[in-house]
């Protein structure tokens, strides 16, 4: 019954999906945290940049962003991300860049709502003992904000996992790209779709469960 | 303000530590601080009292610039209060503050709360910081709670930890913004006792409070505020037994006779 799977590297394709997800998750977490810091910063220029970036980037379709990294960044501006000649690696890296840039806006907004749940007195007390703005943010406000938004961040991570399928648009050989190839070549359409759907559920379900458990465990008691 | 005359002989110290010169502040249309002039000498304990909305908390918060002012000048140890930035952070480290709602860092243990400022602002090494933190926690009577989180402590214990956290910075002056107002009645005394001890040890203190007993026993001077102005300044005995302004007489009649 599963003979049609022969000759296709399904696990390899999903491994690429996992790599895309993890690298983009790290990238968007870092960049999203910096953006959130900008959005609550006392410097108007930073606030302005953060707000503009989030509102522009999150409203552009991901497909457009991913295609732009290839056609715009790579073809027009010659950005190769240290992998000129090796197209598979280059497009993979460009996809990670595009996914991170896009997902960071959602990380930023989740985090910002978390920052708003930290009582003002926490930051005031931190300023009162002489901590600088950056120290107040990184030592007091963000650690508490992160703990309250683990749930929403799990949503973002699950969405990101599924959004990696868009990388197929620039030829990254991840799960969705392989699915398209198999659907073109094989007859078992429903079975192929089910296998890939299940593959994503296997990736995202534990993510949700694990982070849900973490968010309960790490909750800040007041 | 013709009624203002400070009894200089009770001033404990010699030099002026905190000086406010014609400070004004608005919250929108509300003129919350109106031409405030106030001088606090080293070692002096000044208690600020007055009806709610009189600006006493705001006054306290302007001294370490948690609230900015619209006009006027504030000097700490002879230096004008700097604008936002590194300079201001350095100054705040020298001005301890205790809040009505404690504001202990909720994600850190009691010990970490008291060590944080030493480690990150004073750059003390970890062992010294911990020794000092434990000594201070013992001093305020919560040494056994060091490894708990703030939410596991009673209000009175939390406030004493907050005092220890401020003291860990070796502040030149301590500001108390209604430190006992959020406490259950049976916990007020344990906090006031720590403050009394501090006052006896010669700490310069500005205390916004409704605790008249503390004002009587620990203050060198009582500042009475109403409607954004300093209406009267006097030594406690004189203020409580013989207030000069009608506003203060009215206020005292409401809180002392029932």
Interface residues (C-beta under 8 A of the other chain):
Chain A: X42 X119 X121 X122 X124 X125 X126 X127 X128 X129 X130 X131 X132 X135 X139 X140 X143 X144 X147 X220 X221 X222
Chain B: X64 X66 X84 X86 X89 X90 X91 X92 X93 X94 X95 X96 X97 X99 X101 X103 X104 X105 X106 X107 X116 X117 X120 X121 X149 X151 X152 X162 X165 X166 X169
